[in-house]
Amino acid sequence: MRSGRAEGITVVAVAMSADEELVRSLGADLVVLRGPGVARRILDAVPEGVDGLVDTAVIGSSARDARIRL
């Protein structure tokens, strides 16, 4: 996450509420609560969608719908 921020990327992380402080300390600009409806929560926070997705938790398609539609 820090390398993304160093490149000027806004980092949106998906995590449990208990991990929010940790994820922010690792470089997240915004933390969205994981679980059902995660794509909707990401789009609520970033209405234009996101340009990319890195899935380090292997959550599969549940977050993919938040990518920007080109």
DRENDO-1510 file (C-alpha; in Angstrom, 1 decimal, always signed):
<recs>
REC; n; res; u; v; w
REC; 1; MET; +0.0; +0.0; +0.0 .
REC; 2; ARG; +2.8; +2.4; +0.8 .
REC; 3; SER; +4.3; +2.0; -2.7 .
REC; 4; GLY; +0.9; +2.9; -4.2 .
REC; 5; ARG; +0.7; +6.0; -2.1 .
REC; 6; ALA; +4.3; +6.9; -3.0 .
REC; 7; GLU; +3.1; +6.9; -6.7 .
REC; 8; GLY; +0.2; +9.2; -5.9 .
REC; 9; ILE; -2.4; +6.4; -5.8 .
REC; 10; THR; -5.3; +6.7; -3.4 .
REC; 11; VAL; -5.4; +3.4; -1.6 .
REC; 12; VAL; -8.7; +2.0; -0.6 .
REC; 13; ALA; -8.5; -1.1; +1.6 .
REC; 14; VAL; -11.1; -3.7; +2.5 .
REC; 15; ALA; -10.8; -5.0; +6.1 .
REC; 16; MET; -12.6; -5.9; +9.3 .
REC; 17; SER; -13.3; -3.0; +11.6 .
REC; 18; ALA; -10.9; -4.5; +14.1 .
REC; 19; ASP; -8.1; -4.2; +11.5 .
REC; 20; GLU; -8.7; -0.6; +10.5 .
REC; 21; GLU; -5.9; +1.0; +12.5 .
REC; 22; LEU; -3.4; -1.7; +11.2 .
REC; 23; VAL; -4.5; -1.2; +7.6 .
REC; 24; ARG; -4.2; +2.6; +7.9 .
REC; 25; SER; -0.7; +2.2; +9.4 .
REC; 26; LEU; +0.2; +0.1; +6.3 .
REC; 27; GLY; -0.8; +3.0; +4.0 .
REC; 28; ALA; -4.5; +2.8; +3.3 .
REC; 29; ASP; -6.2; +6.2; +2.7 .
REC; 30; LEU; -9.6; +4.8; +3.1 .
REC; 31; VAL; -10.8; +1.6; +4.8 .
REC; 32; VAL; -14.1; -0.1; +3.8 .
REC; 33; LEU; -15.7; -2.8; +5.9 .
REC; 34; ARG; -15.4; -6.2; +4.3 .
REC; 35; GLY; -18.3; -8.6; +3.9 .
REC; 36; PRO; -21.5; -8.8; +1.8 .
REC; 37; GLY; -22.1; -5.6; +0.0 .
REC; 38; VAL; -18.4; -4.6; -0.1 .
REC; 39; ALA; -18.6; -3.4; -3.8 .
REC; 40; ARG; -21.5; -1.1; -2.9 .
REC; 41; ARG; -19.6; +0.3; +0.0 .
REC; 42; ILE; -16.6; +1.0; -2.2 .
REC; 43; LEU; -18.7; +2.7; -4.8 .
REC; 44; ASP; -20.4; +4.8; -2.1 .
REC; 45; ALA; -17.0; +5.9; -1.0 .
REC; 46; VAL; -15.5; +6.2; -4.5 .
REC; 47; PRO; -18.5; +6.9; -6.8 .
REC; 48; GLU; -16.3; +6.9; -10.0 .
REC; 49; GLY; -15.1; +3.4; -9.2 .
REC; 50; VAL; -11.5; +2.3; -8.8 .
REC; 51; ASP; -8.9; +1.9; -11.5 .
REC; 52; GLY; -7.4; -1.4; -10.2 .
REC; 53; LEU; -7.8; -4.1; -7.6 .
REC; 54; VAL; -5.2; -6.1; -5.7 .
REC; 55; ASP; -6.8; -9.1; -3.9 .
REC; 56; THR; -4.4; -10.2; -1.2 .
REC; 57; ALA; -7.1; -12.0; +0.7 .
REC; 58; VAL; -8.4; -14.0; -2.3 .
REC; 59; ILE; -12.0; -12.7; -1.9 .
REC; 60; GLY; -12.6; -13.1; -5.6 .
REC; 61; SER; -15.5; -11.5; -7.4 .
REC; 62; SER; -17.1; -9.8; -4.3 .
REC; 63; ALA; -14.9; -6.7; -4.8 .
REC; 64; ARG; -14.4; -6.8; -8.6 .
REC; 65; ASP; -17.7; -5.0; -9.2 .
REC; 66; ALA; -16.2; -1.8; -7.8 .
REC; 67; ARG; -13.7; -1.4; -10.6 .
REC; 68; ILE; -14.3; +1.4; -13.0 .
REC; 69; ARG; -16.3; +0.4; -16.0 .
REC; 70; LEU; -14.5; +1.4; -19.1 .
</recs>
